[in-house]
Every structure is written in C-alpha cells, then in structure tokens.
Amino acid sequence: MAWRKSIVPSDTTVLPGMQILPADKSQTGIVNYFPDIPYVQREEESLLLQLLLPCGLAPGTPSDRTFPLVVFVQGAAWGEQEKYRNIPQLVQVAREGFVVASVKHRAATVAKFPAFLQDIKAAIRFLRAHAKEYYIDPEQVAIWGDSSGGHAAQMVGVTGDMELFKTEEYREYSDAVQVVVDFYGPSDISQVNNKPRDPFVVADKSRIPEDILFGGCVAEHPELAEPGNPLNYIKEGTPLPPFLVVHGDEDPVVPFNQSVLTVQKLQKTGHAVHFCKVTGAGHGAFLWTDQVLDVTVRFLKAWLAP
C-alpha cells in the first residue's frame, strides 16, 4: 500500500510516565465496512451486498495490492435474510487478508428456484467486474454460506459458468469459484426428512421452506428439487473446487446426514473435501467457535493464493 509521507514533523515531547508505542503502518487488522452496495436491479428490488475491505483500504485508496475474495451467503431458509447479522464473524475473516462480501438474494417467497442462485452468481460477476475498485484478485474467489446459504455455496461451486443459471448482468465475467465453504447446508432436499428433524420445521405445511423454494410438496414430488440438488452436478472427471464442510451433530433443522451425503459424493468422485463434525452444536448454535473459524481461515489460505 502506498502511504503519503507525513506532512508534519514527529512531535518529540516526552513526559514522565508517558508510554511510547510504535505505529503499525501495515494496517493489518483494520477492516473497513461499506454497507448496502447495490449489485443488480431486479423487478422486485435492488439487491445489495455488504463489503469488508482489509488493511484499512477504501475505494480510491492508492494501493497496488489485491486480496482473495470471499463471498458469503447468509442462511434464511431461502427467505428474507438478516443481512447484517454475520458481519462480526466476517470481520474476523477480513482481518486475515480477505475481501469479504455478504450477498443478499431474492427470497423464495418473491422468486422461486433458481432465482437465489442466479442472484449470487450475478454478485460474483459484479465483484469481478469491480475487482480493481475493491482490491480483489479475480482469480481467487471463494463462496461460503450457512444453512440455506450453505446449499447456495454448494450450488455455486458445482455449477460454475453453467449457462442454465447465468443471467445477463456482467456476462463477460466468470461466476466460477476456486473454493467452497459449506456450513450445515442441505444437499439432497428430497431426503431431508429421512433423519430426525424438529417437527416444528414442517408443522405448518404452507410454510415448509423447501416447498416454497421449489413451488410444490417436495416430500410427495421429490423430482421438483432435483435441479437444486448439488449432488447431481458432482461427477467423476468434472473439475470442482475443494470443499470445506462443517456441520453440528445435533442439528434439528438440517440433519447432519445432509453433509454426509455431500462429502460421500465428493469422495466417491475423487474431489477434494475436508469435513468437520462439531460435537454438541445445533443448527448454527454453538458452532461458530474460534476453532471453527480458525479451520475456515486456514482452509481458505491453503487453497487461495495470498
């Protein structure tokens, strides 16, 4: 980073008891937050992302540095996201030298599958289009999400640049990613009720998340969910990014077995995957520990060039 030479001389005052500390002109650990950046206009709304820049950077700051990009998708049962909720956790990742963008997509109540996937892919292409402005290395991009955002991360990872899910915005840029981080995301939704699950999730038949997403009763018509099943796109010989999968063993919403299915399919087809079971963790509850975040950062650093 290019810093201006100081325009005032250093003050040489020394007083009794004064502690003298060195400055850190690397700005390591300083994260700047830029809220509500519009990335695409849909008929229903202007979709926004939250941007975190490391090392004290801001758009327009003179710097020739670039950083890997982590695109985060907040889980919300494919519904209306609480777009600011995970910012504190994401700041910890940005401090490690990543540009982090938390992306809001259309809710399934507004637009059904594949709308959320199309939106996230548009956000990735938008960020690549603005790579210079946001200090992004466009060749080093990770997708990360939790819950339904974990499902989104899987889908983005296995459908890179697939024409079926590409919209017109920034089409000249790629929406493929180099790393996938899936926190307790569903995979084969047609099997989601095959393992113990909180009855509250399906108590109101008119508000079952997967049924809203796919526009019908998935339990009775599993074929409805097949286009949104990431396992269908994982094939031997098809290049895929490495996956980190993290899931709590007491998840009452998305059964742990959903991640088992993902990992088994990746292993069977010869793709790189690292699987972490978090004992005693529920659906996100008690899972976002320092140890889990450390594993996540280490995985990102292992697969993305600094």
N, C-alpha and C positions, 0 to 999 in steps of 0.2 A: 504494500500500500504506500502511496506517495503522500507524505505529510509535509505541510508547509513549514519552513524554518520559522522558529519563534521570532515574533516581531518585537518582543520586549526582552530586555536582559534578565537573567536569572536574579531574583532577589536574594541577597546574601545574608539577610538578617538571621541571627541565631540567638535565641533566648534561653535562659535557664529552664530546664525541664522540657524543652521542645523536642519532640520526636521527629526525626527526618526520615522520610520513606521515599523509595525510588518510584518513579512513574513507570507504567508499562505501556510503551508506545506501540506494542503489537496489538493492543485492544482485544487480546484473547479473553474470551468470557463475556464480552459486551455484545448483547443481542439487541438489535433494533426491530421494533414491531410496526408493521404497516397494515392497518386494518382495511377490510372491505374493498379490495381491489376487484373491479368488475372484469371478468374474463370472457364472458359470452352473453349475448342477449337472446333469451327465449321469449316466445309469445307471452308466457305466463309471468316472467320476471327477468331481471338482470341478475345473473349468477355471480357470486362473489367468492374471493379467496382471501385468506389471511396469510401474510407474508412475514417471515422472520429472516433477517439477514445477520450473519455472524460478523465478528471482528469490528463492530461499530460502524458498519457500512450503511449507506443510504443511497438511493438512486441519485446519481450525479456526483457522488464522492469520487475523486480521482483515484483509480486503482486499476492495475492490470491483473489482479488476482481473480481466479474463478474457483468455485466450490461445487461439489456434488449437490444435486437437488434431491430432496425427499418430499414427495407428495403424499399428504396424509388425508385419509377419508374417515371422518367421524361417523361411528355407527349410530343408527337411529331406527333400526328395523326397516330400513329403506324409506323412512318417513322424513319428517321435518327435523333437520339436525340442530343440535345445540352447538353452533359453530365456534363458540369461544371457549368451550368447556375444557378442552385438552391443551390449550395454549401453554399453561405452566409446565406440563410434561414435555411439550415440544421444544420449549426454550432450552431445556437441558440438552437436547439433541443438537440444536443450532449452535450451542456453545462449543460443541465438539468439532465445528468447522463444516457445517452443512447449511445450505439454504433450505428452509422448510416452508412449504406452502400447504395450508389446510384448506381443503376444497369443499365448497357446498354444492350439492347437486339437487336436481328437482326431486321432490318427494313422490313416492309411488302413488299417493292419492291424487297427484296432479298429472303425472305422466308415468305410465307403466313401463315394464321392461321392454326395450333396453335403454330407456332414457337416462337412468343414472350412469350407466356405463359410457354412453355417448358423451355425457357432460364431463365426466372425469377425463376421458381421452381428449376432449377439446381443451381442458385446462392444461394438460401436459403439453399439448401442441402450442398453446398460448405462451406458456412459460419458456418453451424452447425458442419461440419467436422473439421473446423479450430477454433472451439469455444475457446479452451484453448489458442491458439496463440493470438486471438483477444479479449480475456476477455469477451466472450459472454456467457450469460445464455441461453443454447439451448432450455429451456422450456418456454422462454419468448420472443416471436418473433412477431413483428407487420409488416404488409405490408401497405404502404402508396404510393399514386400516385396522379398525377393531370392530368386531361383531359384523353387522351388515357391511361395514367398511372393509372388514377382512375378506368377506366374499367379493367385494368390489376389487380389492387388491389382487385376489386370485384371478378374477376375470380379466383384469387389465394385463396381468402377467402372461396369461396363456393366449391372448388374442391380439398381440402387438401388431398394429398396422393392418388388421383384418378389415377388409373393405365393408363387410357386413355391418360393422359398428362405427364406421367413420362418417362424420358429418362434414359440412362444407367449410367450417371455420379452420383456417390455417392448415389446409390440406397438404401444403408443400412440406410440412414438418412431420416428423415421426411421433407416434404415441406409444411406441415400444419402450420398455423399461429394461434396466440392467439387473435389478434386484427386486424381490417381492418379500414383504414382511406382513404376515397374516396373523393377527391376534384374534383368536377364538371366533373365526368366521365360519359360517356354514358353507358346505360344498355341494353335496348331493341332497338337495332340499326335499326330494321325494322320499328320503329315508330319515328325515329329521325327527319323526315321531317313533322311530323303531327302538329308541333308547329312552330311559327315564327322562322326563321333562316336566317342568312345573305346569300343572293343569291350567293355571291362570292364563298362560300364553294362548291357549286355544279355547278358553271358556266362552268367549264371545265369538261366535262363528262368523260374524260380519267384520271382525277386526283382526283376523289372523294375518300376520304380516306377509307371509309368502303368498297367500291367496290374493291379497291386494296387489302385490308386485306383479304377479303373472295373470291376473284377471280371471281367476276361477279357483275351484277347490283342488289344490294340488294333491291332497290325500286321495281323492277319488279319480283325479285325472293327472297322474304323475308326468305325463308327456308334456304338460304345459310348462314345466320347469326345465325341460331338457336343454333348451337354448341357453339357459343361465346356469348350467351345471359345468363348472370349470374342469371337472374330471373328464368330460367328453372331448376336451381340447388338448389333453395331455397324452401325447403319443410317442412311442419309441422312434427315435430318429428325428423328431421335431425339436429344433433348438429352443430351449426355455431358459429364463434367468434362474439363478439359485433362489431357493425359498427358505425363509425362516418362519416356522410355525410355532406359535405359543398358545397354550390353552390350559385353563384351570380344570382340575379333575373333578370338581363339584359344580360344574356349570349347569344351572337349571333351565337355561333358555336355549342355548346351542349345545347339544350334547357333545362331550369330549370326542366321541366316536366320529363326529364330522371331520375333525382334524386328522384322526387316524386314517380315514378314507383318502384324504388328500395326500398324506405322507406315503401311504402304501402305494398309491398310484404313481407318485413321483419316483419312488424307489424301484418299482416294478419296471418302469420305462427308462431307468438309467439316468435320472436327473438329480442334480444336487439339492439336498434338503437337510436342514437342521431342525430337529423337533425338540421342544421344551415343554414338559408337563410341569405345571405349577401346582404343587400339592396344597390342598386346603383352599384354593381360590375358586370363586364362583364366576359369574358372568361379568368379568372385569373387576369384581370386588376382590380386594386383597391381592390382585395380580400385578398392579403397576408398582413393583418394588424397585429399589435401586439395583438389585441384582439383575432383574429382567431388563431394565433399561440399559444396564452395562452390557449385557449379552447382545441387545439390539444394536447398540452403537458399535460394538466390536464386529458384529456381522456386517454392518454397513461399511465399516472401514476395511474389512477383509476383501470385499468384492467391488468397492468403488475406489478408483484412484483418487488420492488426495489432491 
